Amino acid sequence: MLRGQHNKVDLGSKLFRLVIGFHSSDDDAVAIKHLKRFESICISYNILPNGFSQDPRVTPSKWTTIKSILYLSVMTINIVHLTLLSAFDLPDKWHLLLGDFFYGHPNGRFFWIFCLNLDICGEYMRQFWIYLIKNGHLTTLKLQHLVYLKGFKSQVLLMDRFYCKKYRFVAANLAVFWVRMLFSVTISFAPILIFIVHSASKLPRTSEQYIYTGFWVVTSYLGIVCTITNLMLTGGLITIQLSYFYFKVAHVARTVQDLATKRRHLNVADYLFDYKATVREIIQYQNEVEHVNIGIRNLFMLVYLGHSVVTDFGVYTALFVHIDRGFMDFFVACVSMIGFTGIGACSYTNGVLLTKMSSCCKNLRKATKRLQLNAKSSIKVTDLEERLSRTDIAFTIGKILDATPRVFVIYLIENISLIMMFKVNFQ
């Protein structure tokens, strides 16, 4: 009996690793293999045109150029198609030609509006991300290329071995997770879309109409899947980098705390040596975060606003409009809630970064008390403490808001208010 239970647990563990992509290995080569696989997919979708190295000498292949042209063509056709179905009152024959499988449903147009918002938002963020890459605003991604060459070493990541191992584990599993999610969405969305068409369509069942509908179903599938895939790949890159900063700030915070703890046990010369080394680590981390923050804070603003538009309209459609009072409402609500979850997770992580840097500031003050600094050094330390207390020591939304749990609560309140505004105005 115990053996049977053990086999069930083992089977469940294997199934979990197969679906979610959970891997635990002390081998750098295994983690690097997963990161390279994720990188190759990002290159194929032109999210990382030159890979993690961002070497301008690496030019896209002809096949990559052809795929980019095909992608642009599909997205253009899909957006025009969605615009026609959602924004115009078309004659009946146009609905038939455009394969409108929600034709005849009183609220079918809301599904097309939701898809149009998703496509435009996703494509705009994709283009802005590529702009940031090409203009050198995301140079910290080169860190992954250094990891390829030298491994997850302390000399590369500039943190102790304990946090290097943690980062290797999290980065590798995030890469595996996003690849698995990408393939899952690509494979599962096809039968979902076919089920939607089969259950919702009231179009004539003629061979000619099947050709029209089939063509537009394939176009819609490619457009929506490409949009979701681009968002997932961008999200994957952001989460991998965010995990690096998470462990880096944990390393810096522990180093400063250790320095403050042992200030009474070391002689002045040894303590001053450790103090200077710790300050250099803090400054290096500050410069790295601030450089990234300048580049991506406007991207966070786009994500903040874009997700608001898409998710609010989706929740409004599912809760108040009701496309079919069944599967479609559930589907739109699930897709919409992903945006809330993503922003909430990033806000929580960013809040942890700010909290740890605030503790660094307090411990640095404690560590400085033992030293008799001259006026110039005192000014430098005060400036360093002031930088540690600012919100841009982590990541901000635009130049105004820090992406913290408090702001996420405000975001939810704003979204709830906007959804209710939709309800009042549309009714």
BAPA-772114 format. One record per residue (C-alpha): residue number from 1; residue in one letter; chain; x, y negated, z. Coordinates in steps of 0.25 Angstrom, whole numbers. Layout:
<recs>
REC  num  residu  chaine     xx     yy     zz
REC  NUM       A       A      X      Y      Z
...
</recs>
This chain:
<recs>
REC  num  residu  chaine     xx     yy     zz
REC    1       M       A      0      0      0
REC    2       L       A     11     -9      4
REC    3       R       A     18     -6     -9
REC    4       G       A      6     -9    -17
REC    5       Q       A      5    -23    -10
REC    6       H       A     20    -25    -13
REC    7       N       A     18    -22    -28
REC    8       K       A      6    -32    -28
REC    9       V       A     14    -43    -22
REC   10       D       A     25    -40    -31
REC   11       L       A     16    -40    -43
REC   12       G       A     10    -53    -39
REC   13       S       A     23    -59    -37
REC   14       K       A     27    -55    -51
REC   15       L       A     14    -61    -57
REC   16       F       A     16    -74    -49
REC   17       R       A     31    -75    -55
REC   18       L       A     26    -72    -69
REC   19       V       A     14    -82    -69
REC   20       I       A     20    -93    -61
REC   21       G       A     35    -91    -65
REC   22       F       A     41    -90    -50
REC   23       H       A     55    -86    -51
REC   24       S       A     66    -85    -40
REC   25       S       A     80    -84    -44
REC   26       D       A     94    -88    -38
REC   27       D       A     99    -88    -52
REC   28       D       A    102   -101    -59
REC   29       A       A    101    -95    -73
REC   30       V       A     87    -90    -71
REC   31       A       A     82   -104    -66
REC   32       I       A     89   -110    -78
REC   33       K       A     83   -100    -88
REC   34       H       A     69   -105    -83
REC   35       L       A     73   -119    -84
REC   36       K       A     78   -118    -98
REC   37       R       A     66   -110   -103
REC   38       F       A     57   -122    -97
REC   39       E       A     67   -132   -104
REC   40       S       A     66   -125   -118
REC   41       I       A     51   -126   -117
REC   42       C       A     52   -141   -114
REC   43       I       A     61   -143   -126
REC   44       S       A     52   -135   -135
REC   45       Y       A     40   -145   -131
REC   46       N       A     50   -157   -132
REC   47       I       A     48   -160   -117
REC   48       L       A     63   -159   -116
REC   49       P       A     68   -163   -130
REC   50       N       A     83   -160   -126
REC   51       G       A     81   -151   -115
REC   52       F       A     85   -154   -100
REC   53       S       A     99   -158   -105
REC   54       Q       A     92   -170   -113
REC   55       D       A    104   -170   -122
REC   56       P       A    101   -179   -134
REC   57       R       A    110   -171   -143
REC   58       V       A    100   -160   -142
REC   59       T       A     90   -162   -153
REC   60       P       A     77   -155   -155
REC   61       S       A     77   -143   -165
REC   62       K       A     69   -144   -178
REC   63       W       A     59   -134   -172
REC   64       T       A     57   -143   -160
REC   65       T       A     54   -155   -169
REC   66       I       A     44   -147   -177
REC   67       K       A     37   -143   -164
REC   68       S       A     37   -157   -159
REC   69       I       A     30   -161   -173
REC   70       L       A     20   -150   -171
REC   71       Y       A     17   -154   -157
REC   72       L       A     15   -168   -160
REC   73       S       A      6   -164   -172
REC   74       V       A     -2   -155   -162
REC   75       M       A     -4   -165   -151
REC   76       T       A     -8   -176   -161
REC   77       I       A    -18   -168   -168
REC   78       N       A    -23   -163   -154
REC   79       I       A    -24   -177   -148
REC   80       V       A    -32   -182   -160
REC   81       H       A    -41   -170   -160
REC   82       L       A    -44   -173   -145
REC   83       T       A    -46   -188   -147
REC   84       L       A    -56   -185   -158
REC   85       L       A    -64   -175   -149
REC   86       S       A    -63   -184   -137
REC   87       A       A    -64   -198   -141
REC   88       F       A    -74   -198   -153
REC   89       D       A    -88   -194   -156
REC   90       L       A    -86   -186   -168
REC   91       P       A    -96   -180   -178
REC   92       D       A   -100   -165   -176
REC   93       K       A    -91   -161   -188
REC   94       W       A    -79   -167   -182
REC   95       H       A    -81   -159   -169
REC   96       L       A    -82   -147   -177
REC   97       L       A    -69   -150   -185
REC   98       L       A    -61   -154   -173
REC   99       G       A    -65   -141   -166
REC  100       D       A    -72   -148   -154
REC  101       F       A    -76   -135   -146
REC  102       F       A    -83   -144   -136
REC  103       Y       A    -92   -150   -146
REC  104       G       A   -106   -150   -141
REC  105       H       A   -102   -150   -126
REC  106       P       A   -106   -163   -119
REC  107       N       A    -93   -165   -112
REC  108       G       A    -83   -158   -121
REC  109       R       A    -77   -171   -125
REC  110       F       A    -71   -172   -111
REC  111       F       A    -62   -160   -113
REC  112       W       A    -56   -166   -126
REC  113       I       A    -54   -179   -118
REC  114       F       A    -47   -172   -107
REC  115       C       A    -38   -164   -117
REC  116       L       A    -35   -178   -125
REC  117       N       A    -31   -184   -112
REC  118       L       A    -22   -172   -108
REC  119       D       A    -15   -172   -122
REC  120       I       A    -12   -187   -122
REC  121       C       A     -7   -187   -108
REC  122       G       A      2   -175   -110
REC  123       E       A      7   -180   -123
REC  124       Y       A     10   -194   -118
REC  125       M       A     17   -188   -106
REC  126       R       A     25   -179   -115
REC  127       Q       A     30   -190   -124
REC  128       F       A     34   -199   -112
REC  129       W       A     42   -187   -106
REC  130       I       A     49   -185   -119
REC  131       Y       A     52   -200   -119
REC  132       L       A     58   -200   -105
REC  133       I       A     67   -188   -109
REC  134       K       A     72   -194   -121
REC  135       N       A     75   -208   -114
REC  136       G       A     83   -201   -103
REC  137       H       A     73   -203    -91
REC  138       L       A     74   -189    -87
REC  139       T       A     88   -186    -87
REC  140       T       A     87   -178    -74
REC  141       L       A     82   -166    -82
REC  142       K       A     96   -164    -87
REC  143       L       A     98   -158    -73
REC  144       Q       A     92   -145    -78
REC  145       H       A    102   -145    -89
REC  146       L       A    113   -146    -79
REC  147       V       A    107   -135    -71
REC  148       Y       A    108   -126    -84
REC  149       L       A    123   -129    -85
REC  150       K       A    127   -127    -70
REC  151       G       A    115   -121    -63
REC  152       F       A    107   -126    -51
REC  153       K       A    119   -130    -43
REC  154       S       A    121   -141    -33
REC  155       Q       A    131   -148    -41
REC  156       V       A    120   -150    -52
REC  157       L       A    107   -152    -44
REC  158       L       A    115   -160    -33
REC  159       M       A    108   -153    -22
REC  160       D       A    112   -142    -13
REC  161       R       A    110   -127    -17
REC  162       F       A     98   -125     -8
REC  163       Y       A     90   -135    -16
REC  164       C       A     97   -131    -30
REC  165       K       A     91   -117    -28
REC  166       K       A     77   -122    -24
REC  167       Y       A     77   -131    -37
REC  168       R       A     82   -120    -45
REC  169       F       A     70   -111    -40
REC  170       V       A     60   -122    -42
REC  171       A       A     65   -127    -56
REC  172       A       A     65   -113    -62
REC  173       N       A     51   -110    -57
REC  174       L       A     46   -123    -61
REC  175       A       A     51   -120    -75
REC  176       V       A     46   -106    -75
REC  177       F       A     32   -111    -70
REC  178       W       A     31   -122    -81
REC  179       V       A     34   -112    -92
REC  180       R       A     24   -102    -87
REC  181       M       A     14   -113    -85
REC  182       L       A     17   -118    -99
REC  183       F       A     15   -104   -106
REC  184       S       A      3   -101    -97
REC  185       V       A     -4   -114   -102
REC  186       T       A      0   -111   -116
REC  187       I       A     -6    -97   -116
REC  188       S       A    -18    -99   -107
REC  189       F       A    -24   -112   -114
REC  190       A       A    -26   -105   -127
REC  191       P       A    -37    -95   -121
REC  192       I       A    -42   -106   -112
REC  193       L       A    -45   -115   -124
REC  194       I       A    -51   -104   -132
REC  195       F       A    -60   -101   -121
REC  196       I       A    -64   -115   -120
REC  197       V       A    -67   -116   -135
REC  198       H       A    -75   -103   -135
REC  199       S       A    -83   -107   -123
REC  200       A       A    -86   -121   -127
REC  201       S       A    -86   -122   -142
REC  202       K       A   -100   -124   -148
REC  203       L       A    -94   -126   -162
REC  204       P       A    -99   -118   -174
REC  205       R       A    -93   -104   -175
REC  206       T       A    -89   -105   -189
REC  207       S       A    -76   -101   -195
REC  208       E       A    -73   -115   -200
REC  209       Q       A    -76   -120   -186
REC  210       Y       A    -67   -110   -180
REC  211       I       A    -55   -115   -188
REC  212       Y       A    -58   -129   -183
REC  213       T       A    -59   -125   -169
REC  214       G       A    -47   -116   -169
REC  215       F       A    -38   -127   -175
REC  216       W       A    -42   -137   -164
REC  217       V       A    -42   -127   -153
REC  218       V       A    -27   -123   -157
REC  219       T       A    -24   -138   -158
REC  220       S       A    -30   -141   -144
REC  221       Y       A    -23   -129   -138
REC  222       L       A     -9   -134   -144
REC  223       G       A    -12   -148   -140
REC  224       I       A    -16   -146   -125
REC  225       V       A     -6   -135   -123
REC  226       C       A      5   -144   -128
REC  227       T       A      1   -155   -119
REC  228       I       A      0   -146   -107
REC  229       T       A     13   -140   -110
REC  230       N       A     20   -153   -111
REC  231       L       A     14   -158    -98
REC  232       M       A     19   -145    -91
REC  233       L       A     33   -145    -97
REC  234       T       A     34   -160    -92
REC  235       G       A     29   -156    -79
REC  236       G       A     38   -145    -78
REC  237       L       A     50   -154    -80
REC  238       I       A     45   -164    -70
REC  239       T       A     43   -153    -59
REC  240       I       A     57   -147    -62
REC  241       Q       A     63   -160    -60
REC  242       L       A     54   -164    -48
REC  243       S       A     59   -151    -41
REC  244       Y       A     73   -155    -43
REC  245       F       A     71   -169    -37
REC  246       Y       A     63   -162    -26
REC  247       F       A     75   -153    -22
REC  248       K       A     85   -164    -24
REC  249       V       A     78   -173    -14
REC  250       A       A     76   -162     -4
REC  251       H       A     91   -160     -5
REC  252       V       A     94   -175     -3
REC  253       A       A     84   -176      8
REC  254       R       A     91   -164     15
REC  255       T       A    105   -169     13
REC  256       V       A    101   -183     19
REC  257       Q       A     94   -176     31
REC  258       D       A    106   -168     34
REC  259       L       A    115   -180     33
REC  260       A       A    106   -187     43
REC  261       T       A    106   -175     52
REC  262       K       A    121   -173     53
REC  263       R       A    125   -188     55
REC  264       R       A    128   -186     69
REC  265       H       A    137   -173     67
REC  266       L       A    147   -178     57
REC  267       N       A    158   -188     58
REC  268       V       A    157   -201     51
REC  269       A       A    166   -197     39
REC  270       D       A    159   -184     36
REC  271       Y       A    146   -190     38
REC  272       L       A    149   -202     29
REC  273       F       A    153   -192     18
REC  274       D       A    140   -185     19
REC  275       Y       A    132   -198     19
REC  276       K       A    138   -203      6
REC  277       A       A    136   -189     -1
REC  278       T       A    121   -189      4
REC  279       V       A    119   -204     -1
REC  280       R       A    125   -200    -15
REC  281       E       A    115   -189    -15
REC  282       I       A    103   -198    -12
REC  283       I       A    107   -208    -22
REC  284       Q       A    109   -198    -33
REC  285       Y       A     95   -192    -30
REC  286       Q       A     89   -206    -30
REC  287       N       A     96   -210    -43
REC  288       E       A     91   -197    -50
REC  289       V       A     76   -198    -45
REC  290       E       A     76   -213    -48
REC  291       H       A     81   -211    -62
REC  292       V       A     71   -200    -65
REC  293       N       A     59   -208    -58
REC  294       I       A     62   -220    -68
REC  295       G       A     60   -211    -80
REC  296       I       A     48   -203    -76
REC  297       R       A     40   -212    -67
REC  298       N       A     32   -217    -79
REC  299       L       A     30   -202    -83
REC  300       F       A     24   -200    -70
REC  301       M       A     15   -212    -72
REC  302       L       A     10   -205    -85
REC  303       V       A      8   -192    -78
REC  304       Y       A      0   -199    -67
REC  305       L       A     -9   -207    -77
REC  306       G       A    -10   -196    -87
REC  307       H       A    -14   -185    -77
REC  308       S       A    -24   -195    -71
REC  309       V       A    -31   -197    -85
REC  310       V       A    -31   -182    -88
REC  311       T       A    -34   -176    -75
REC  312       D       A    -44   -186    -71
REC  313       F       A    -52   -184    -84
REC  314       G       A    -51   -169    -83
REC  315       V       A    -56   -169    -69
REC  316       Y       A    -67   -179    -72
REC  317       T       A    -71   -170    -84
REC  318       A       A    -71   -157    -76
REC  319       L       A    -78   -162    -64
REC  320       F       A    -88   -172    -69
REC  321       V       A    -90   -170    -84
REC  322       H       A    -89   -155    -85
REC  323       I       A    -86   -150    -99
REC  324       D       A    -92   -137    -97
REC  325       R       A    -94   -135    -82
REC  326       G       A    -85   -123    -83
REC  327       F       A    -72   -119    -88
REC  328       M       A    -69   -132    -95
REC  329       D       A    -71   -140    -83
REC  330       F       A    -62   -131    -75
REC  331       F       A    -51   -131    -86
REC  332       V       A    -51   -146    -87
REC  333       A       A    -51   -148    -71
REC  334       C       A    -39   -138    -70
REC  335       V       A    -31   -145    -81
REC  336       S       A    -34   -158    -74
REC  337       M       A    -30   -154    -60
REC  338       I       A    -16   -150    -65
REC  339       G       A    -12   -165    -66
REC  340       F       A    -16   -167    -52
REC  341       T       A     -8   -156    -47
REC  342       G       A      4   -160    -55
REC  343       I       A      4   -174    -50
REC  344       G       A      1   -169    -36
REC  345       A       A     13   -160    -36
REC  346       C       A     23   -171    -41
REC  347       S       A     18   -181    -31
REC  348       Y       A     20   -171    -20
REC  349       T       A     34   -168    -24
REC  350       N       A     37   -183    -26
REC  351       G       A     32   -186    -12
REC  352       V       A     41   -175     -6
REC  353       L       A     53   -182    -14
REC  354       L       A     49   -196     -8
REC  355       T       A     48   -189      6
REC  356       K       A     61   -183      6
REC  357       M       A     68   -196      1
REC  358       S       A     61   -203     12
REC  359       S       A     67   -193     22
REC  360       C       A     81   -196     15
REC  361       C       A     79   -211     17
REC  362       K       A     77   -208     32
REC  363       N       A     88   -198     34
REC  364       L       A     98   -207     26
REC  365       R       A     95   -218     36
REC  366       K       A     98   -209     47
REC  367       A       A    111   -204     40
REC  368       T       A    115   -219     38
REC  369       K       A    114   -223     53
REC  370       R       A    127   -216     57
REC  371       L       A    135   -224     47
REC  372       Q       A    140   -238     48
REC  373       L       A    138   -243     34
REC  374       N       A    143   -256     29
REC  375       A       A    133   -266     23
REC  376       K       A    135   -262      9
REC  377       S       A    133   -247     12
REC  378       S       A    121   -251     21
REC  379       I       A    114   -258      9
REC  380       K       A    117   -246      0
REC  381       V       A    111   -236     10
REC  382       T       A     99   -245     12
REC  383       D       A     96   -246     -3
REC  384       L       A     97   -231     -3
REC  385       E       A     87   -229      8
REC  386       E       A     78   -239      1
REC  387       R       A     79   -231    -12
REC  388       L       A     75   -218     -4
REC  389       S       A     63   -225      1
REC  390       R       A     57   -229    -13
REC  391       T       A     47   -220    -20
REC  392       D       A     55   -220    -33
REC  393       I       A     65   -211    -25
REC  394       A       A     55   -200    -30
REC  395       F       A     46   -201    -42
REC  396       T       A     36   -212    -45
REC  397       I       A     24   -214    -54
REC  398       G       A     28   -226    -63
REC  399       K       A     34   -237    -54
REC  400       I       A     23   -238    -44
REC  401       L       A     19   -225    -38
REC  402       D       A     27   -214    -31
REC  403       A       A     22   -200    -35
REC  404       T       A     19   -196    -21
REC  405       P       A      8   -188    -14
REC  406       R       A      1   -201    -10
REC  407       V       A      1   -206    -25
REC  408       F       A     -5   -192    -29
REC  409       V       A    -16   -195    -19
REC  410       I       A    -18   -208    -25
REC  411       Y       A    -18   -202    -39
REC  412       L       A    -29   -192    -35
REC  413       I       A    -37   -203    -30
REC  414       E       A    -35   -211    -43
REC  415       N       A    -39   -199    -51
REC  416       I       A    -52   -196    -43
REC  417       S       A    -56   -210    -44
REC  418       L       A    -53   -210    -59
REC  419       I       A    -61   -197    -61
REC  420       M       A    -73   -203    -53
REC  421       M       A    -72   -215    -62
REC  422       F       A    -73   -206    -74
REC  423       K       A    -85   -200    -69
REC  424       V       A    -92   -213    -66
REC  425       N       A    -88   -220    -79
REC  426       F       A    -91   -208    -88
REC  427       Q       A   -105   -206    -81
</recs>
